[in-house]
Amino acid sequence: MRVAVVGGGMAGLAAAHELAAGGAAVVLLEGSDRVGGKLRLGEVGGITLDLGAESVLARRPEGLDLIHEVGLDDRVVHPETITASIWTHGALRSMPPTVMGVPADADALAASGIALMPEPRILPVPDEDVSVADFVTARLGRDVLDRLVEPLLGGVYAGHTDQLSLRATTPQIAALGEDLVSAAAEHRAASDSTGPVFAGLVGGVGQLPAAVVAAHDVEVRLSSTVRSITRAGDGWRLSVGPTTDVETLDVDAVVVATPAPAAARLLAEEAPDAAFALAAIDYASMAIITFVFDDAVVPDGSGFLVPPVDRTFIKAATVSSNKWGWVGGTGRTVIRTSVGRAGETTLLQHDDGELGRRALVDLREALGTLPDPADQVVQRWGGGLPQYDVGHLDRVETVERSVEGVRGLEVCGAAYRGVGIPAVIASGRAAARRLLDAGMIES
Ligand SMILES: Cc1cc2nc3c(=O)[nH]c(=O)nc-3n(C[C@H](O)[C@H](O)[C@H](O)COP(=O)(O)OP(=O)(O)OC[C@H]3O[C@@H](n4cnc5c(N)ncnc54)[C@H](O)[C@@H]3O)c2cc1C
């Protein structure tokens, strides 16, 4: 039995990993010239660094499990510091304890000078989906939303809280219940003792894709954009490659692991309801600008986030050389900044030099004097992150119902139930498992 996995990001790779381990013959079709999707290594100032995703949530097992299964255990590390700041009201201010921006200590929030919080209102959690902004503002006021929740969510989704779904993006806030601040305090007290929150790999998490490929006998075809997927007898026929030279590939089953716009096109014929729902998912584009400095002096801590209301160019900066021991060990200062939120398309129209120049102006204002960088690299991520807007989980259920009715077809990836690396790995493996469990694959 032969299975095609369309898309070689972490979701597709995890699906291929599970399928190959389950005895399937797998062909992985990747449109670009490399596997990994939003995981990518690149060289800045002679140091190989992550230019896309750079850390894995350690409080979910799926990321670390896969790292273990492909033999990268000995490279797992945890951040040296997770002390982050908010750059607002003209200064870097230590982030008080929060649960996804919901303050867990009103006194610490007041002392931080970040936001003013009125007496929290105790209100029931609505049954229907609402925006994060509506939920938080009604209970904790606009300032907490703007200066704490918004920058934290901006970091994960690059979106806007007045559109993002509470249930899809911040179920942990909804789970706090009626009395947000008290519940956040309890939640923090309980989770402070449960080990590191994040993990990385010495040499970058961008090593994971190649390690997954190397662990199995998977046929990887690069520069192989899949154009269409249609039924052919009991199986599937894929059209692959440039429009001028399309090849067909016949397989028994297909896992579509692409972002939503490509998945919508590929499913239009065989799962039109799914295609329609997928076409409604927007994406935010962004760029990561990484600087390497010699002889720079920077404050301690992992970096800072910026509330959009402060109207800076960058939305966040990570001092990678403080955060990761292996980066700091190079003796140089490495700072990665990110720019671009959903809808901010004009900002990314600047050329690389201008993006770097503007990011550096912000960095100098936030961190103090910095020398000219020894090197800088701009990595653009067009369509980088799906936007889980209000009603997202209903759209996902529509996709799942529609695809469930089609034998030998599965979908997975960041468009559905979580954008983080562990979540997309989980979705890829679950898609593969469904095929294996349905007896699609003879082992
Ligand atoms: C800048 C940035 C930083 C991030 N940082 C983190 C982080 O630190 N930690 C974390 O957990 N998450 C992070 N994320 C999120 C996470 O990396 C992604 O959500 C996740 O890697 C997406 O995996 P995926 O496989 O679903 O999709 P993708 O990585 O987008 O992979 C999809 C693949 O499908 C291919 N493709 C598309 N269409 C076709 C087609 N028609 N035929 C064949 N191939 C096709 C694409 O070329 C791509 O390789 C970050 C995301 C971005 C953009």
The ligand as a Tripos MOL2 file, in Angstrom:
@<TRIPOS>MOLECULE
LIG
   53    58     1     0     0
SMALL
NO_CHARGES

@<TRIPOS>ATOM
      1 C1          8.1290   32.7730   12.0270 C.3       1 LIG1
      2 C2          7.4860   31.6580   12.7680 C.ar      1 LIG1
      3 C3          7.9750   31.2900   14.0160 C.ar      1 LIG1
      4 C4          7.3690   30.2400   14.7040 C.ar      1 LIG1
      5 N1          7.9050   29.8780   15.9180 N.ar      1 LIG1
      6 C5          7.4100   28.7830   16.5460 C.ar      1 LIG1
      7 C6          8.0540   28.2740   17.7110 C.ar      1 LIG1
      8 O1          9.0790   28.7860   18.1610 O.2       1 LIG1
      9 N2          7.5110   27.1830   18.3110 N.ar      1 LIG1
     10 C7          6.3910   26.5600   17.8100 C.ar      1 LIG1
     11 O2          5.9310   25.5650   18.3940 O.2       1 LIG1
     12 N3          5.7810   26.9990   16.6920 N.ar      1 LIG1
     13 C8          6.2710   28.0820   16.0410 C.ar      1 LIG1
     14 N4          5.6840   28.5160   14.8730 N.ar      1 LIG1
     15 C9          4.5390   27.7710   14.3470 C.3       1 LIG1
     16 C10         4.9570   26.4530   13.7200 C.3       1 LIG1
     17 O3          6.2930   26.4760   13.3100 O.3       1 LIG1
     18 C11         4.0850   26.1370   12.4930 C.3       1 LIG1
     19 O4          2.7230   26.3450   12.7840 O.3       1 LIG1
     20 C12         4.2700   24.6940   12.0510 C.3       1 LIG1
     21 O5          5.6470   24.3910   11.8920 O.3       1 LIG1
     22 C13         3.4790   24.4590   10.7700 C.3       1 LIG1
     23 O6          3.6650   23.1420   10.3220 O.3       1 LIG1
     24 P1          2.7930   22.5720    9.1290 P.3       1 LIG1
     25 O7          3.4200   21.2830    8.7340 O.co2     1 LIG1
     26 O8          1.3590   22.5510    9.5130 O.co2     1 LIG1
     27 O9          2.8900   23.6280    7.9660 O.3       1 LIG1
     28 P2          4.1240   24.2200    7.1670 P.3       1 LIG1
     29 O10         5.3310   24.2960    7.9950 O.co2     1 LIG1
     30 O11         3.5910   25.4610    6.5380 O.co2     1 LIG1
     31 O12         4.3980   23.1370    6.0320 O.3       1 LIG1
     32 C14         3.5550   22.9830    4.9270 C.3       1 LIG1
     33 C15         4.3880   22.5450    3.7390 C.3       1 LIG1
     34 O13         3.5230   22.2720    2.6400 O.3       1 LIG1
     35 C16         4.1740   22.6830    1.4520 C.3       1 LIG1
     36 N5          3.1440   22.8400    0.4210 N.ar      1 LIG1
     37 C17         2.1810   23.8050    0.3270 C.ar      1 LIG1
     38 N6          1.3990   23.5740   -0.7590 N.ar      1 LIG1
     39 C18         1.8700   22.4480   -1.3420 C.ar      1 LIG1
     40 C19         1.4540   21.7020   -2.4700 C.ar      1 LIG1
     41 N7          0.4010   22.0590   -3.2130 N.pl3     1 LIG1
     42 N8          2.1600   20.5850   -2.8130 N.ar      1 LIG1
     43 C20         3.2300   20.1710   -2.0620 C.ar      1 LIG1
     44 N9          3.6600   20.8610   -0.9700 N.ar      1 LIG1
     45 C21         2.9690   21.9670   -0.6090 C.ar      1 LIG1
     46 C22         4.8900   23.9550    1.8680 C.3       1 LIG1
     47 O14         5.9430   24.2630    0.9680 O.3       1 LIG1
     48 C23         5.3800   23.5970    3.2680 C.3       1 LIG1
     49 O15         6.6820   23.0390    3.2510 O.3       1 LIG1
     50 C24         6.2610   29.5620   14.1580 C.ar      1 LIG1
     51 C25         5.7570   29.9420   12.9050 C.ar      1 LIG1
     52 C26         6.3670   30.9660   12.2070 C.ar      1 LIG1
     53 C27         5.8360   31.3660   10.8650 C.3       1 LIG1
@<TRIPOS>BOND
     1     1     2 1
     2     2     3 ar
     3     2    52 ar
     4     3     4 ar
     5     4     5 ar
     6     4    50 ar
     7     5     6 ar
     8     6     7 ar
     9     6    13 1
    10     7     8 2
    11     7     9 ar
    12     9    10 ar
    13    10    11 2
    14    10    12 ar
    15    12    13 ar
    16    13    14 ar
    17    14    15 1
    18    14    50 ar
    19    15    16 1
    20    16    17 1
    21    16    18 1
    22    18    19 1
    23    18    20 1
    24    20    21 1
    25    20    22 1
    26    22    23 1
    27    23    24 1
    28    24    25 2
    29    24    26 1
    30    24    27 1
    31    27    28 1
    32    28    29 2
    33    28    30 1
    34    28    31 1
    35    31    32 1
    36    32    33 1
    37    33    34 1
    38    33    48 1
    39    34    35 1
    40    35    36 1
    41    35    46 1
    42    36    37 ar
    43    36    45 ar
    44    37    38 ar
    45    38    39 ar
    46    39    40 ar
    47    39    45 ar
    48    40    41 1
    49    40    42 ar
    50    42    43 ar
    51    43    44 ar
    52    44    45 ar
    53    46    47 1
    54    46    48 1
    55    48    49 1
    56    50    51 ar
    57    51    52 ar
    58    52    53 1
@<TRIPOS>SUBSTRUCTURE
     1 LIG1         1 GROUP 0 **** ****
